[in-house]
Amino acid sequence: MAKKTITYKEAYEEMEQLIRNIESNEYDVDELTEIVKKVNSLILVCKDKLRKTEEEIEKIISEIED
C-alpha cells in the first residue's frame, strides 16, 4: 500500500492542532512524548518542502536571468 504524501498545508495544520492540544493540556504525560515526536516529524516535513520550493524558485529565477 502506497503511503500518502502529505502536503505542506496538511502538515502545518496538523502541527498547529497538536500544539494547541499540548498547550491546553489535552494529552497526559504518557502520550506527550509521542505527540512531540509527531510534531517534530511534521516540522521536518514542512522544512523539507520549504527548502525544495526555495531551490525550485531559485532555479527558475536563474533560468530567467540567463
FENSULPE-V824832 format. One record per pair of residues at least 24 apart in sequence whose C-alpha atoms are under 6 Angstrom apart, sorted by sequence separation. I is the first residue (numbers start at 1). J is the second residue. If there is no record, write none. Layout:
I|J / I|J
//
This chain:
15|39 / 11|42 / 8|46
//
